[in-house]
Each structure stands twice: as C-alpha cells, then as structure tokens.
Amino acid sequence: MVLDARAIYVTALKNTHALEMQALQIMERQVERLERYPEMEQALRRHIAETHGQRDRLEEALRSLDDSPSALKEGFLGFVGNMMALGHAPAQDEILKNTYANHAFENFEIAAYESLLAIGDAAGQQGHRTAFQQSLEEEQTMAETVRSLIRPTTERYLSLTTAGEKADR
C-alpha cells in the first residue's frame, strides 16, 4: 500500500492529537497529587492550559483537511495515560518517578512535533506550520522547566523523607 504525503500528514496529525490527549490525562491525574511540590504543580497547570491549545490547533488542522481525531487512538492512549499516571501513585517516591516520566514524555512530544512539521513541509501543508511551531516551542519550554525542577524536586523529596514526612506527593 502506497500512501501519499497528505495521507501521512493526516495520520501524523491524528497521532499527535492522541499524544496530546494522553498528555492531558497524565498531567490532570498528577496535578491532583502535588500538595508538597508547588513549583511542579504550577508548571503542570500552565502546561495543561497550553496542551488544550495544542489539541485545538491539531483539531483545526484536521477539520481543514475534512478529517477528525481517531476515536480508537484517543480511547486507547487515554486509558494508557490514566494507567501511567496511576502507576506511580503507590510508590513512596511517586514524585520522582513522575518527574522522570514527564521529562521523557515532553521530549517525546518534541520529537512528534519536529516530525509533524517535516511531514507537513513534505506534504505542502503550510497552513498550520506557525501553530505547530508554537506547540513545539511550548513543549521545549516545558521540557526545560521539568528538567530544571528535577534537582529541587529531588531535594524537597529528600528533605521530607528524611524528616519522616509524607513525601510522595
């Protein structure tokens, strides 16, 4: 089966949309559990708002191509996102595991947007390039924010844990 660049672009839009929906599931579960880590909570809340905008930009691009997000991908990745968010919940070091996972996930999203931009260029789809460049920059900023919070989050976790306080969230 041979696909043209436009069909590949539509698939990339759907995949990136599903990825953003998964990100929302993960962040929305985590932000509920960040009582002792206000800097991380603030970063996640800001990025949740950005992610809603990213989702909207992807939906607009799909509509402009007379297409829509994939319900199957959305359902599956939404379930996976919830399970990922809950997977670390029982751990004493939940905050550390979530921080590592968030850093990795942000870099995964960066790669997805870099690829989407390249596919859009190849498909001659320039209409949403600026919007997706904005999404890429938001992901890069969030990746850097999470990276910059690794040490202070770890230090806070250590301080709470060694003082005998609940430090998981």
N, C-alpha and C positions, 0 to 999 in steps of 0.2 A: 504494500500500500504506500503510495507516494502522497505526501502532504505538501501543500504549498506554504509559503512563508506566512500568509494571512491565517491559515488554519493553525499553524504552530503558534502564532501570536495569540489567537483566541484561547488556545489551550494554556499558554503561559499566563494570560490574564486570569483564567479560572483557577489555575494552580496558586497564583499569588493571592487571589481573593480568599481561597480556602486557607492559605497560610495565615493571612491576617485574621481570619475568624478564629483560627486555633490560638493565635497570639492573644486575642481578646479573652478567650476562655481561660487561658493560663494566668494572665495578669489580673483578671477580675477575681479569680479564686485567691490569688496570692495577696492582693491588696487588702483583703478582708482579714488577713492574719499578720499584719505588720505593726503590731502595737508598740514594739520597742525599737523600731527602726524607721523613724520618721523621714529620713532622707530618702530611703529606698521607696517608702510609701508615696512620697511626693513625686519622685521620678516616675513611678509606675502610673500614678493618677494622670500626670501630664501626658505620658505616652499612650495611655488608654484613649484620651481625647484625640491625640494625633492619629491613632490607629483607626478610630471611627472615620476620620477624614480620609485616610488612605483607602479604607474599604469603599467609601463613597466615590472616590476618584476611579477606582477599579470598576465599580458598578456602572459609572457613567461611560467609561470606555467600552464596556461590554454592550451597553444599550446602544451606543453609537454604531456598533457593528451588528445590531439586531440579534444580540445573544444575551445570555444571563449566566449567573453563577451556577456551578454544578451542585445540585442538592445532595447528591451522593458523596462527593468530596467534602462538602460542608458538614454533613452529618457525621461522617467517619472522623474527620480531623477535629470536629468539635468534641466528640467523645474522647479521642486521644488526648486533646488538650486538657479536658477535665481530669482524666486519669493521671496525666503528668503532674498537674497542679496538686492533686491529692496524694500522689505517690510519695512525696517527701514529708507530708504532714505529720506522720507519727514519729519522725526522727527528731532527736534532741537538736541536731544541727540542721534542721529544716531550712533556716535562713541561708546557711552557707550553700547547701545543695541547690536551692532556688537561685541564688546569686550566680553560681557557676552555669546553671542551665539557662538563665536569662542572657548571660553574656554570649553563650554559644548560639542561642536562638536569634539574638539580634544580628549576629554575623551571618547566620543562615539567611535571614531576611535581606541583608545587604547583598548577598550573592544572588538572591532571587530577583531583586530589582536591577542589579547590573545586567543579568541575563535578559530580563524583560526589556530593558532599554535596547540591548543589542538586537533582540528579535524584532522589536518594533522598527528599528532602523532598517533591518533587512527586509521587512515586510512593507516598507514605505509608509508606516503608520506614525506620522509625526504629530498628529493632533493632540495627543496626551503626553508627549515627551516631557514638557515642563512640569506637569503634575507628577509624573513618576520620578522625575529628578528631585522634586521636593520630597517625595516619600523616601527616596534613597537617602537624602540628607538628614531627614528625621531619624531614620534607622541608624545612620552613622553617629548622630549625636547621642542617641540612646545607648548604643554600644559603648561609646566613650564614657557616658555617665555611669553605666553599670560597672565598667572597668575601674573607673575612679572610686567607686564605692566598695570595691572588694576589700581593700585594706581596712577602711574604717568600720565596715560591717563586721569583718572578722575580729577586729579589736573589740568592738562592742560585744560581740558574742562571747569572746574570751572573758571579758570583764564580768559579764552577767553570770556566766557559767562558773567561774572560779569563786564568785561571791555566793554561790548556791541559789541564785535566782533562776527563774524560768527564762530561758534564752532562745527558745526555738522560734518565737515569732515576736 
